Amino acid sequence: MKTTARTWQDVKTHRKSAIPEGLWLRCPGCAKMVYRKHLEANLHVCPECSHHYRIGAAERVKQLADPDSFQPMFTELAPTDPLKFKDLKAYKDRLLAEQVKTGAIDAIKAGRCFIKGREAMLCTLDLTFMMGSMGSVVGETITRAIEEATRTRLPLIIVSCSGGARMQESGLSLMQMAKTSAALARYDDAGGLFISVLTDPTTGGVTASFAMLGDVILAEPQALIGFAGPRVIQQTIRQELPEGFQRSEFLLKCGMVDRVVARGQLRNEIGRLIDYSGR
């Protein structure tokens, strides 16, 4: 009987292929290996060290809204390229690639839903689409959601996770800062409740506009929150920054955040706030 010799490399390759890729992840917080299904069951929070992984808009809606209660709105809005912008890649090609990759039209989901049985207007930025950057579609969607919440007297929840204003839309993206802020001012005059939820990262023009205008500002643990990055600030002021600078806990001590809430308690906290407000 003829046998075929197997090398150690053959055995090693066979053992590797027997374990599907992506089943285990190394946590960036504690460097331990985490089973992906355990991580997903724990709302994408490391069960060992409570590191909060970044998640997309679809997952955020799934975690916050009551089952089957989310009704998407303003889905007809789609980005264009009026400036014919091109950096390393044409903006229209970049948009198409992001839409194919994510299955989303742009970096936001908005709609009416119920959270712990309380009806609300929910908007969440999508970090998986161009780092959740705010272009014309994001700004217009948020503005329409605010106006709808004003008309229907619903509480408004916006979950921010963004790299800031979208550079490919230049001044058009910067205009969204003023537009969303003005809509929030009218919503506040009408007596609306705006709960702003800051997640990792919330930076740039998003921080400089609607994200920091909440009646109540919640933040997930260890989220990076700021306008410019800490390295830019340190180079500008030429001083060492305090430990934990621009993280949720640091901003809580400085009074810029009202409460740091773990992801698993976020739905309960939002429900309680709506009840406390009586709106």
VEXDREN-2710 file (C-alpha; in Angstrom, 1 decimal):
% VEXDREN-2710
k/r/px/py/pz
1/MET/0.0/0.0/0.0
2/LYS/1.5/3.3/-1.1
3/THR/1.4/6.2/1.3
4/THR/2.0/9.9/0.7
5/ALA/4.3/11.7/3.1
6/ARG/2.8/14.9/4.7
7/THR/4.9/17.7/5.8
8/TRP/4.3/19.9/8.9
9/GLN/3.4/22.7/6.6
10/ASP/0.6/20.5/5.1
11/VAL/-0.7/19.7/8.6
12/LYS/-0.6/23.4/9.7
13/THR/-2.4/24.5/6.6
14/HIS/-5.1/21.9/7.1
15/ARG/-5.6/22.9/10.8
16/LYS/-5.9/26.6/9.8
17/SER/-8.5/25.9/7.1
18/ALA/-10.5/23.8/9.6
19/ILE/-11.3/27.0/11.6
20/PRO/-13.3/29.6/9.6
21/GLU/-11.7/33.1/9.6
22/GLY/-13.4/35.8/11.6
23/LEU/-14.8/33.6/14.4
24/TRP/-12.4/35.1/16.9
25/LEU/-11.4/38.8/17.4
26/ARG/-8.5/40.3/19.4
27/CYS/-10.0/43.0/21.6
28/PRO/-8.1/46.3/21.2
29/GLY/-8.9/47.1/24.8
30/CYS/-7.5/44.1/26.6
31/ALA/-5.8/42.2/23.8
32/LYS/-7.7/39.0/24.6
33/MET/-9.3/36.8/22.0
34/VAL/-13.1/37.2/21.9
35/TYR/-15.5/34.8/20.3
36/ARG/-17.5/36.8/17.7
37/LYS/-20.9/35.4/18.6
38/HIS/-20.3/36.2/22.3
39/LEU/-19.4/39.7/21.3
40/GLU/-22.5/40.2/19.1
41/ALA/-24.7/38.8/21.9
42/ASN/-23.1/41.4/24.2
43/LEU/-24.1/44.3/21.9
44/HIS/-20.5/44.4/20.5
45/VAL/-19.0/45.1/23.9
46/CYS/-16.0/43.1/25.0
47/PRO/-17.2/40.7/27.8
48/GLU/-13.7/40.8/29.4
49/CYS/-12.9/44.6/29.6
50/SER/-16.1/46.3/28.4
51/HIS/-14.4/47.9/25.4
52/HIS/-17.2/49.3/23.2
53/TYR/-16.6/48.3/19.5
54/ARG/-17.7/50.7/16.8
55/ILE/-20.9/49.7/15.1
56/GLY/-22.9/50.8/12.1
57/ALA/-26.3/52.5/11.9
58/ALA/-28.3/49.4/11.2
59/GLU/-26.9/47.7/14.3
60/ARG/-27.5/50.8/16.4
61/VAL/-31.2/50.9/15.3
62/LYS/-31.5/47.2/16.1
63/GLN/-30.1/47.8/19.6
64/LEU/-32.2/50.9/20.5
65/ALA/-35.5/50.6/18.8
66/ASP/-38.2/48.1/19.9
67/PRO/-38.4/45.1/17.6
68/ASP/-40.1/45.8/14.3
69/SER/-41.0/49.4/15.3
70/PHE/-38.5/51.4/13.2
71/GLN/-40.1/53.1/10.2
72/PRO/-37.4/54.6/7.9
73/MET/-38.0/58.1/6.6
74/PHE/-36.4/60.4/4.1
75/THR/-34.9/57.4/2.2
76/GLU/-35.4/59.2/-1.2
77/LEU/-32.5/61.6/-0.4
78/ALA/-29.3/60.7/-2.3
79/PRO/-25.9/62.4/-2.6
80/THR/-24.7/64.1/-5.7
81/ASP/-21.4/65.6/-6.8
82/PRO/-22.1/69.3/-7.7
83/LEU/-18.5/70.3/-7.2
84/LYS/-17.1/67.5/-9.4
85/PHE/-14.6/66.9/-6.6
86/LYS/-11.6/64.6/-7.1
87/ASP/-8.8/63.8/-4.7
88/LEU/-7.1/60.4/-5.1
89/LYS/-10.5/59.2/-6.4
90/ALA/-13.4/61.0/-8.0
91/TYR/-16.1/61.7/-5.4
92/LYS/-18.9/60.0/-7.5
93/ASP/-16.8/56.9/-7.7
94/ARG/-16.1/57.0/-4.0
95/LEU/-19.8/57.3/-3.2
96/LEU/-20.6/54.4/-5.5
97/ALA/-18.0/52.2/-3.8
98/GLU/-19.3/53.1/-0.4
99/GLN/-22.9/52.4/-1.4
100/VAL/-21.9/48.9/-2.8
101/LYS/-19.9/48.1/0.3
102/THR/-22.5/49.1/2.9
103/GLY/-25.8/48.8/1.0
104/ALA/-26.7/52.3/2.3
105/ILE/-27.4/55.5/0.3
106/ASP/-25.5/57.7/2.7
107/ALA/-24.1/57.9/6.2
108/ILE/-27.4/58.1/8.2
109/LYS/-30.6/56.3/9.1
110/ALA/-33.6/58.2/10.4
111/GLY/-37.2/57.3/11.2
112/ARG/-39.9/57.0/13.8
113/CYS/-39.7/54.2/16.3
114/PHE/-40.6/53.1/19.8
115/ILE/-37.9/52.9/22.5
116/LYS/-39.0/50.9/25.5
117/GLY/-42.6/51.6/24.4
118/ARG/-42.0/55.4/24.0
119/GLU/-42.5/56.8/20.5
120/ALA/-39.6/58.9/19.3
121/MET/-37.7/60.2/16.3
122/LEU/-34.4/58.4/15.9
123/CYS/-31.4/59.4/13.8
124/THR/-28.1/57.6/13.8
125/LEU/-25.0/58.3/11.8
126/ASP/-23.3/55.3/10.0
127/LEU/-19.6/55.1/10.7
128/THR/-19.2/52.4/8.0
129/PHE/-20.1/54.9/5.3
130/MET/-17.2/57.3/4.8
131/MET/-16.6/57.4/8.6
132/GLY/-20.0/58.8/9.2
133/SER/-19.0/62.1/7.6
134/MET/-21.7/64.8/7.3
135/GLY/-22.5/65.9/3.8
136/SER/-25.6/67.5/2.3
137/VAL/-27.7/64.3/2.6
138/VAL/-26.8/63.8/6.3
139/GLY/-27.6/67.4/7.1
140/GLU/-30.8/67.5/5.2
141/THR/-32.0/64.2/6.7
142/ILE/-31.3/65.4/10.3
143/THR/-33.0/68.7/9.6
144/ARG/-36.1/67.0/8.2
145/ALA/-36.1/64.6/11.2
146/ILE/-36.0/67.6/13.6
147/GLU/-38.8/69.4/11.7
148/GLU/-40.9/66.2/11.8
149/ALA/-40.3/65.8/15.5
150/THR/-41.3/69.5/16.0
151/ARG/-44.5/69.0/14.0
152/THR/-45.5/65.7/15.8
153/ARG/-44.1/66.8/19.2
154/LEU/-42.0/63.7/19.5
155/PRO/-38.7/63.3/21.5
156/LEU/-35.7/63.4/19.3
157/ILE/-32.7/61.1/19.7
158/ILE/-29.6/61.5/17.5
159/VAL/-26.7/59.1/17.8
160/SER/-23.5/60.7/16.6
161/CYS/-20.4/58.8/15.3
162/SER/-18.5/60.8/12.7
163/GLY/-15.2/62.0/11.5
164/GLY/-16.8/65.4/10.9
165/ALA/-18.0/67.4/7.8
166/ARG/-17.4/65.7/4.5
167/MET/-14.5/67.4/2.8
168/GLN/-15.6/66.3/-0.7
169/GLU/-18.6/68.6/-0.4
170/SER/-16.5/71.5/0.8
171/GLY/-18.7/74.5/1.9
172/LEU/-21.9/72.6/1.2
173/SER/-21.1/70.3/4.0
174/LEU/-20.2/73.1/6.4
175/MET/-23.6/74.7/5.7
176/GLN/-25.2/71.7/7.3
177/MET/-23.8/72.8/10.7
178/ALA/-25.8/76.0/10.6
179/LYS/-28.9/74.4/9.1
180/THR/-29.2/71.6/11.7
181/SER/-28.5/74.0/14.6
182/ALA/-31.2/76.4/13.4
183/ALA/-33.7/73.6/13.2
184/LEU/-32.8/72.5/16.7
185/ALA/-33.3/76.0/17.9
186/ARG/-36.9/76.0/16.5
187/TYR/-37.4/72.6/18.0
188/ASP/-36.3/73.9/21.4
189/ASP/-38.7/76.9/21.1
190/ALA/-41.5/74.4/20.6
191/GLY/-40.6/72.6/23.8
192/GLY/-39.1/69.5/22.3
193/LEU/-36.8/67.1/24.1
194/PHE/-33.5/66.4/22.3
195/ILE/-31.3/63.6/23.6
196/SER/-27.9/63.6/22.0
197/VAL/-25.9/60.3/22.2
198/LEU/-22.1/60.6/21.6
199/THR/-20.2/57.5/20.5
200/ASP/-16.7/56.8/19.4
201/PRO/-15.7/58.9/17.5
202/THR/-17.7/62.1/17.5
203/THR/-15.5/64.8/16.0
204/GLY/-15.2/67.8/13.7
205/GLY/-18.3/69.6/12.4
206/VAL/-20.7/67.2/14.0
207/THR/-19.3/68.0/17.4
208/ALA/-19.3/71.7/16.5
209/SER/-23.1/71.6/15.7
210/PHE/-26.0/69.4/16.6
211/ALA/-24.1/66.8/18.7
212/MET/-23.4/69.2/21.5
213/LEU/-26.8/70.9/21.5
214/GLY/-28.8/68.2/23.3
215/ASP/-31.0/69.0/26.3
216/VAL/-29.3/65.9/27.7
217/ILE/-26.0/64.7/26.4
218/LEU/-25.1/61.0/26.9
219/ALA/-21.9/59.3/25.9
220/GLU/-20.7/55.8/25.6
221/PRO/-17.6/54.9/27.7
222/GLN/-14.2/55.9/26.4
223/ALA/-15.7/57.6/23.3
224/LEU/-13.4/60.1/21.5
225/ILE/-15.2/63.4/21.5
226/GLY/-13.8/66.7/20.2
227/PHE/-13.5/69.1/17.3
228/ALA/-9.8/68.7/16.4
229/GLY/-7.8/65.6/17.3
230/PRO/-5.6/65.5/20.4
231/ARG/-2.4/65.4/18.4
232/VAL/-3.4/68.6/16.5
233/ILE/-4.3/70.4/19.7
234/GLN/-1.0/69.3/21.4
235/GLN/1.0/70.6/18.5
236/THR/-0.9/73.8/18.5
237/ILE/-0.7/74.7/22.2
238/ARG/2.7/73.0/22.7
239/GLN/1.7/71.5/26.0
240/GLU/1.2/68.0/27.3
241/LEU/-2.5/67.1/27.4
242/PRO/-4.1/65.6/30.5
243/GLU/-4.6/61.8/30.6
244/GLY/-7.8/60.7/29.0
245/PHE/-8.2/64.1/27.2
246/GLN/-11.3/64.2/24.9
247/ARG/-12.6/60.9/26.2
248/SER/-16.2/60.6/27.6
249/GLU/-15.1/60.4/31.2
250/PHE/-12.9/63.5/30.9
251/LEU/-15.7/65.5/29.3
252/LEU/-18.1/64.4/32.1
253/LYS/-15.8/65.9/34.7
254/CYS/-15.6/69.1/32.7
255/GLY/-19.4/69.3/32.5
256/MET/-19.7/68.9/28.7
257/VAL/-21.4/65.5/29.0
258/ASP/-24.3/64.8/31.4
259/ARG/-23.8/61.1/31.8
260/VAL/-21.6/58.2/30.6
261/VAL/-23.8/55.2/29.9
262/ALA/-22.7/51.7/28.9
263/ARG/-24.3/50.4/25.7
264/GLY/-26.3/47.8/27.5
265/GLN/-28.1/50.5/29.6
266/LEU/-28.7/53.0/26.8
267/ARG/-32.2/52.0/25.9
268/ASN/-33.3/52.1/29.6
269/GLU/-31.7/55.5/30.1
270/ILE/-33.3/57.0/27.1
271/GLY/-36.7/55.6/28.1
272/ARG/-36.3/57.1/31.6
273/LEU/-35.3/60.5/30.3
274/ILE/-38.4/60.6/28.1
275/ASP/-40.5/59.7/31.1
276/TYR/-38.9/62.4/33.3
277/SER/-39.4/65.1/30.7
278/GLY/-43.1/64.3/30.4
279/ARG/-43.0/64.8/26.7
END
